[in-house]
């Protein structure tokens, strides 16, 4: 494996039901070539110890727990995530301005802090899903509103569908980080995602980081699948 220092765009989603499977994949990947995401199922199974092992192995970890609670609780959760040495943590923008600001202020007091991004609209949701929960308008309109709330609170960026990346980049500029799940190579199945885009198109639209799961994790040769996607997006 190469140990050349890089700033990889690809975040491999470790969406496994147990720690052993996640650890086995980590051993097949190069931390100089990708970052990794640990979400709710895996964190609930493996706990902080799994996060620590990934960090100790050299991986930049995106802790994807989507904190959404009262401001003090979310601030404390973000502090706990930072203590684990993660590279990025997220909260739900729908928690409101006070919650977002509390999370940002808590992390800002640290000498070294993780990036803080807000989830806007889940990529599994379409307009009909939003209507069913009382949110009128299109997903794109809702994303722009919530991203504006996050930027005003001082967050580093948002998690969004790649389909909204171009509009967000235009409105919020180059310094606002865009993390995009819903990325699928051209021949891959959409599965449970509705608002998807190919890796190259997502980067062209303005995405900074691409979250990719099963096209890499379910591939016979995960490192080769990662390399192919990285070559497509130039890193």
N, C-alpha and C positions, 0 to 999 in steps of 0.2 A: 504493500500500500504506500501511496505517496504521503509525505508529510509536509509538502509545500504549503505555506500559509496562504489561505484563500478567504474570500468573503462569499461563501456560497449562497445562491438564491433559493435553493431547494430545501424545504423542510419536510423530512420524511415522517409521515404520521404513523406512530407506533400504535395502531389501533388493534391491539391484541387482547385476548381475554385473560392472559396470564403473563407473569413476569418472565418465565422461562423462555417463551417464544420471543418476547421483546429482546431479551438479553442475547439470544441466539442471532437475531438479526443485527444487533449492534456490533457483534463480533465479525460480521461480514461487511460492514460499512466503514468508510474512512471519515473520521470527523473533520478532516480538512476539505471534504467534498460535499458535505451536507450538514444540515442541522436536523434536530429531531423534535417531534411534538409528542408530549405525553398528555393524554386526555383523561376524561372522567373514569371510564371503565378501568383502564390500566392503572391509574393512580389509586383507585379504590382497592384494586387487587394488590398492587405492589407497594403502595405507600411512598413516603418520602425516601425510603432506602433505595428504591429503584431510581428515583431522580438523582440522588447522590452518586450512584454507580455510573450513570450516564455522564454526569458532569465530570467525575473523576477520570472517566475514559477519554475525556477531551471533547465531548460533544456540547455544542451550544443548545440548551434545552428551552423549548417553548412550552411552558406549563399552561395547558389549555383547559382551565377549569371554569372559565366564564363566571367569575364572581358576580353575584347579584343579590344584594342584601342592604341593610341599613348602612350608612356611611362608616360608622365606627367598626363594624364587623368586617366590611370589605377592606378597610385600611389595614386592619390586623392580619387579614388573610394575605394581602399583598406583601406585608412585612415578612410573614412566615415563608412565603415563596422566595423572597429575596435572600433570606437566610440559607436557603438550599443552594444558592449560587446559580439560579436559572438565568438565562439570557433574556427571556421575554415572558410576560404574564399578561393575561387579559381579563377584562371585566365586561359586563353587559352595559352598553350605552343607555339602554332603557331604564337603568337604575337612577338616572337623573343627574343633574349638575352637581348637587351636593355630594353624592356618592363618588362621582368621577373625580371631583376636586379633592376629596378626602384621600382617595387612593394615590393621586399624584403627589399631594403634599407629604404623605407618609414616606413615599419612596424618595422624594427630593431631598430629604434630610440625610440620606445615606451617602457615604463617600463613593461607593460603587453601587449602581442600581440597575435592575433589569429595565428593558424597554417596557412601556405600559401602553397597550393598545385596547381598543374597545370593539366588541362585537356589535355589528349593526343589525343586519337581517340575515338569518341563517340561510345558507345556500340551498337548503331543502325546501324553502318556502317560496311559493308563487303568489300572485295577486289574490287568487281565491283563498289561499290560506290566511293571508293578512286580513282579508275581509271577514273571515270567520271569527277572528279574535278582536274585531272592532277597530282595525287599522285601515282606513280608507286609502286609496291611491295605489300606485305601483310600488314594487320593491325598490326600484331605482329612486323614486321620490323619498321613500322612507329612509333609505340609506344616506342620502344627501343630508337630510334633516339631522339624523343621529350623528353623522360624522361632524357636522357643524357643532353639535353639542360637545363632542369629544375634543375637538380642536380648541374650542373656547375654554375648556377646563384644563388645557395644557397637556393633553395626552400626546404620545409620540405618533399615533396613527390609529388605523382601524383594521379590523378584519372585514373583508367584503367579498362579494362575488367578483370574478374578473370582468364580468359584464358591466359593472359599475366603475371599474378602475379609471377609465378615460375621463369620465365626468368628474370623479373625485380629484384626479391629478390636475385637471384644468382649474377647478375651484380652489383647491387647497395648496397647490404648489409642490415643488420638488422635495421639500424637507419633511413632508407629512407621509409617513410610511404606510404602504398598502400591503396587507398580507392577504393572499387570495387562496382559499380552498376552492373546490369545484374546478380543479385543473385536471384535464384528462388528455392524454395523447390521442391523436386523431382516430386511432383504431380501437381505443378502449371503450368499454361500456360506461354509460352515464351512471348506472346503478341508482343510489338514492339521492343523487344531486339533480337539481333542476336547472340552475343557472350556471352552465359550465362553459369552458373555453380551452383551447389547446395551450400548452405551455408557451410556445412562441407568440401566440396572439395575446396571451395575458401580459407578457413582458412588454410587447409593443403597445399595449393599452396603458401601461404605466405601473404595473405591479412591481413591487420591490422583492417580495418573497412569495414563493409558490408552495403551498401545502399539497403534497402528493402522497397518497396512501397506497391503495391496492395495486396500481400499475407498477409500483416498486416492490412492496412487501409481499405480494402474491406471485411475483415473477420467479421463474426457475433460478435465475441468476440476478438477485437484487442489485448487486454492484454494477452489473452491466446495464440493467434497466435505468439505474440512476445516471450512469455515464451518458447514455443515449439522450436522456431528457436534458441533462446539463449541457451537452453539445448543442442541442437545439436552441437553448436560450443563452448560450455563451457564458455558462458558469452557473 
